[in-house]
């Protein structure tokens, strides 16, 4: 059963990751798909967990910057 689980996670996560990478160049929600794929792959692979943490930090930093920008724009009016 462990082998089947690992294969299922690898295939599902791998396909989503590939789809997310393709969506970087094509229209699509790559910013949502790639972290989702990494979350699935992180269930079995340490490297995916590492990249997931990096992407979480980057997205949090971007969200804080966007929040500050929105606040500045609101205060100008």
C-alpha positions in Angstrom: 0.0 0.0 0.0 2.9 2.4 0.8 4.2 2.0 -2.8 0.8 2.7 -4.3 0.4 5.8 -2.1 3.8 7.1 -3.1 3.2 6.5 -6.8 -0.2 8.2 -6.6 1.2 11.3 -4.8 4.1 11.4 -7.3 1.9 11.2 -10.4 -0.8 13.6 -9.1 1.6 16.2 -7.7 4.0 15.9 -10.7 1.2 16.5 -13.2 -0.1 19.5 -11.2 3.4 20.9 -11.0 3.9 20.4 -14.7 0.6 22.1 -15.4 1.6 25.0 -13.1 4.9 25.5 -14.8 3.1 25.5 -18.2 0.7 28.1 -16.8 3.6 30.5 -16.1 3.9 31.0 -19.8 0.3 30.5 -20.7 -2.8 32.2 -19.1 -3.7 30.4 -16.0 -3.5 30.4 -12.2 0.1 29.2 -11.9 0.4 31.0 -8.5 -2.3 28.7 -7.1 -1.4 25.5 -8.9 2.3 25.3 -8.1 1.9 25.6 -4.3 -0.9 23.1 -4.5 1.3 20.7 -6.4 4.2 21.2 -3.9 1.8 20.6 -1.0 0.9 17.2 -2.5 4.5 16.3 -3.3 5.6 17.4 0.2 3.6 14.5 1.6 6.4 12.2 0.3 9.4 14.3 -0.7 11.6 16.5 1.5 12.7 18.6 -1.5 9.1 19.6 -2.2 8.6 20.6 1.4 11.7 22.8 1.1 10.4 24.6 -2.0 6.9 24.9 -0.5 8.3 26.8 2.5 10.2 29.1 0.1 7.1 29.7 -1.9 5.0 30.4 1.2 7.6 33.0 2.4 7.6 34.7 -1.0 3.8 34.8 -1.2 3.5 36.1 2.3 6.0 38.8 1.6 4.2 39.8 -1.7 0.9 39.9 0.2 2.3 42.3 2.8 3.7 44.6 0.1 0.4 44.6 -1.8 -1.4 45.3 1.5 0.8 48.3 2.1 0.3 49.6 -1.4 -3.4 49.4 -1.1 -3.3 51.3 2.2 -1.2 54.0 0.6 -3.6 54.4 -2.3 -6.6 54.5 0.1 -5.0 57.3 2.2 -4.3 59.4 -0.9 -8.0 59.9 -1.6 
